Amino acid sequence: MKLLGKTAIVTGGARGIGEAIVREFVAEGAHVVIADLLESGEDLAAELSTEDIKVLYRKTDVSSTDHVKDLVHFALDSLGSIDILVNNAAVNIPGSVVELDEESWDKTMRINVKSQFLMGKYVIPEMQRQGGGVVVNMASANSFVAEPRLSAYVASKGAIHMLTKAMALDYARDHIRVNCICPGWVDTTFNDAHAELYGGREKVLEGLGDVQIIGRPIQPREIARTAVFLASDDSSAFTGGALLADGGITAGI
């Protein structure tokens, strides 16, 4: 069990990639706090908790300073430490810069980027006190390549890539490793709104092999296993990196 006895916070952990990460962390022996506005996280926590493994839910707006502070205090009070932080919470609001309204742009930056800043700001001091830790940020293949009519999302994911590098540089001497995962098209509902601009999910999947060269959607568990790798000692030499789990989208760039 690669994460036996470790403690983790997973933001956006109630569904999709976040849920898969929670499940894999628990399977590897970690205690987990699920941070999400979706109250289905409470059911997930109840399902996964055992006598030996604590899985807890905290309703959290990760773009709010007060909520993040509360989450960190809750995790420390409940688990005693925070060994792993997974910054997974995100939104994907499609549109070009002309199509998007200002509120949608601000919401994207607040949830996708500001949340990772705030979580780092309040979790990293605890990791420094305990002598180290691991941060896994969720970026995207769009941290490297853009897509039409996805301006706010790709801008936010580019920012996360650079934020990851900055955090890694600042805290390496504190034995804190910071990396990001860059998925391609994953088989969840997260991309559905963008897909609707191009004829819907099924239409997009028909042509997915033209850009995602493995020829299929990525499964959430595949990204979750990547998160396990980065959170574990298997990746002890990794920091400041962007691990492309993108099905080959960027292979020909």
C-alpha positions in Angstrom: 0.0 0.0 0.0 1.9 3.0 -1.3 0.1 5.6 0.9 -0.3 3.6 4.1 -0.9 5.9 7.0 -0.7 9.1 5.0 -3.3 11.9 5.2 -4.6 13.7 2.2 -7.0 16.5 1.2 -8.6 16.1 -2.2 -10.5 19.2 -3.5 -13.3 18.5 -5.9 -13.3 15.0 -4.6 -17.0 14.2 -4.8 -17.1 13.1 -8.4 -15.2 12.6 -11.6 -11.4 12.5 -11.5 -11.5 13.7 -7.8 -13.7 10.8 -6.8 -11.4 8.4 -8.6 -8.4 9.9 -6.7 -10.2 9.5 -3.4 -11.0 5.9 -4.1 -7.4 5.0 -5.2 -5.9 6.9 -2.2 -8.1 4.9 0.2 -7.2 1.7 -1.6 -3.5 2.6 -1.0 -4.1 3.1 2.7 -4.5 6.9 3.0 -6.9 8.8 5.2 -8.7 11.4 3.1 -10.7 14.6 3.5 -13.0 15.2 0.6 -13.4 19.0 0.0 -16.3 19.9 -2.3 -19.5 21.9 -2.5 -21.3 18.8 -3.7 -22.8 17.1 -0.7 -22.6 13.7 -2.5 -19.1 13.8 -1.0 -20.7 12.9 2.3 -22.1 9.7 0.8 -18.7 8.9 -0.7 -17.0 9.3 2.6 -19.6 7.1 4.3 -19.1 4.4 1.7 -15.3 4.4 1.9 -14.7 4.8 5.6 -13.6 1.7 7.6 -12.3 0.9 11.0 -8.8 1.5 9.8 -9.3 4.3 7.2 -10.9 7.6 7.9 -12.6 9.3 5.0 -14.3 12.6 5.8 -16.3 15.2 3.9 -16.1 19.0 4.4 -18.3 21.2 2.4 -15.9 23.8 1.0 -15.7 26.6 -1.5 -12.0 26.4 -2.3 -12.0 29.9 -3.7 -12.9 31.4 -0.3 -10.2 32.1 2.2 -12.5 31.5 5.2 -13.6 28.1 3.8 -10.0 27.1 3.0 -8.9 28.0 6.5 -11.8 26.0 8.0 -10.9 23.0 5.8 -7.3 23.0 6.9 -8.3 23.2 10.6 -10.8 20.4 10.1 -8.3 18.2 8.4 -5.7 18.8 11.2 -8.2 18.3 14.0 -9.5 15.1 12.4 -6.4 13.5 11.0 -3.5 15.2 12.8 -1.5 16.1 9.8 -1.7 16.9 6.1 0.8 14.8 4.1 -0.7 15.2 0.6 -2.7 17.9 -1.0 -4.5 17.3 -4.3 -5.8 20.5 -5.9 -8.3 19.0 -8.3 -11.4 21.4 -8.0 -12.1 23.1 -11.3 -14.7 24.4 -13.7 -14.8 24.4 -17.5 -16.8 27.2 -19.0 -16.5 27.3 -22.8 -16.2 30.4 -25.0 -13.8 32.7 -26.8 -12.9 36.0 -25.2 -15.7 37.6 -27.1 -18.3 35.0 -26.2 -17.4 34.8 -22.5 -18.9 37.3 -20.0 -16.6 38.8 -17.4 -18.3 36.8 -14.6 -17.5 33.5 -16.3 -13.8 34.5 -16.7 -13.6 35.6 -13.1 -15.3 32.4 -11.9 -12.8 30.2 -13.9 -9.8 32.0 -12.5 -11.2 32.0 -9.0 -12.0 28.3 -8.9 -9.2 26.9 -11.1 -6.3 29.1 -10.1 -7.0 31.1 -6.9 -8.1 27.9 -5.1 -4.7 26.3 -5.7 -3.0 29.5 -4.4 -5.2 29.5 -1.3 -4.8 25.8 -0.6 -1.1 26.1 -1.0 -1.0 29.2 1.2 -2.6 27.5 4.2 -1.5 23.9 3.7 2.2 24.4 3.0 3.0 26.0 6.4 1.6 22.8 8.0 3.8 20.7 5.8 6.8 22.8 6.7 6.1 22.3 10.4 5.8 18.5 10.0 8.9 18.2 7.8 7.6 17.8 4.3 4.7 16.8 2.1 3.4 16.5 -1.4 1.2 18.7 -3.5 -0.4 17.5 -6.7 -2.0 20.1 -8.8 -4.5 19.2 -11.6 -3.5 21.0 -14.8 -4.3 19.8 -18.3 -3.0 19.1 -21.8 -4.3 22.6 -22.2 -1.4 23.8 -20.1 0.6 23.2 -23.3 -1.8 23.5 -26.2 -5.0 25.6 -26.6 -8.3 24.7 -28.1 -10.9 26.8 -29.9 -13.5 28.5 -27.8 -11.9 27.6 -24.5 -10.1 30.7 -23.6 -10.6 31.0 -19.9 -10.0 27.3 -19.2 -6.8 27.1 -21.2 -5.5 30.3 -19.6 -6.2 29.0 -16.1 -4.5 25.7 -16.9 -1.4 27.4 -18.3 -1.3 29.4 -15.0 -1.5 26.2 -12.9 1.5 24.8 -14.8 3.6 27.9 -13.9 2.3 28.0 -10.4 3.4 24.4 -9.9 6.9 25.3 -10.9 7.0 28.3 -8.6 5.7 26.4 -5.6 8.3 23.6 -6.3 11.1 26.1 -6.4 10.0 27.9 -3.3 9.6 24.8 -1.0 12.0 22.1 -2.2 14.3 22.7 0.7 11.4 22.1 3.0 11.1 18.6 1.6 7.8 19.5 -0.1 7.4 18.2 -3.7 5.0 19.9 -6.1 3.9 18.5 -9.4 1.0 18.7 -11.7 -1.0 16.2 -13.8 -2.0 17.2 -17.3 -4.8 15.0 -18.5 -6.3 14.8 -22.0 -10.0 14.1 -22.6 -11.2 12.0 -19.6 -14.4 10.1 -19.6 -16.5 12.3 -17.3 -19.2 14.9 -17.7 -16.6 17.7 -17.1 -16.1 18.5 -20.8 -19.8 18.1 -21.9 -20.5 21.9 -22.1 -17.6 22.4 -24.4 -18.6 19.3 -26.5 -22.0 20.8 -27.1 -20.4 23.5 -29.2 -19.2 20.8 -31.6 -22.3 18.6 -31.9 -22.3 16.9 -28.5 -20.4 14.3 -26.6 -20.9 11.4 -29.1 -19.9 13.5 -32.1 -16.7 14.6 -30.3 -15.9 11.1 -29.3 -16.2 9.9 -32.9 -13.3 12.2 -33.9 -11.3 11.9 -30.6 -8.7 9.6 -32.1 -7.6 12.3 -34.5 -6.1 14.3 -31.6 -5.9 11.8 -28.6 -3.8 9.2 -30.3 -4.6 6.3 -28.0 -8.0 6.4 -29.8 -10.2 6.5 -26.8 -11.2 8.6 -23.8 -9.0 8.3 -20.7 -10.6 6.7 -17.7 -10.7 8.6 -14.4 -8.9 5.8 -12.7 -5.9 6.2 -15.0 -5.5 9.8 -13.8 -6.0 8.7 -10.2 -3.2 6.1 -10.5 -1.0 8.9 -11.8 -1.9 10.9 -8.7 -1.0 7.9 -6.5 2.4 7.8 -8.2 3.1 11.5 -7.6 1.8 11.3 -4.0 4.0 8.3 -3.2 7.7 7.8 -2.6 7.8 6.2 -6.1 8.2 9.7 -7.4 10.7 10.9 -4.9 12.9 12.6 -7.5 9.9 14.4 -9.1 9.2 18.1 -8.3 8.3 21.0 -10.5 7.1 18.7 -13.2 4.1 18.4 -15.4 3.2 14.8 -16.0 1.3 14.5 -19.3 -1.3 11.8 -19.0 -3.0 13.1 -22.2 -3.4 10.1 -24.4 -0.9 11.5 -26.8 -2.6 14.8 -27.5 0.7 16.7 -27.3 2.9 14.0 -28.9 3.0 15.6 -32.3 3.5 19.2 -31.1 
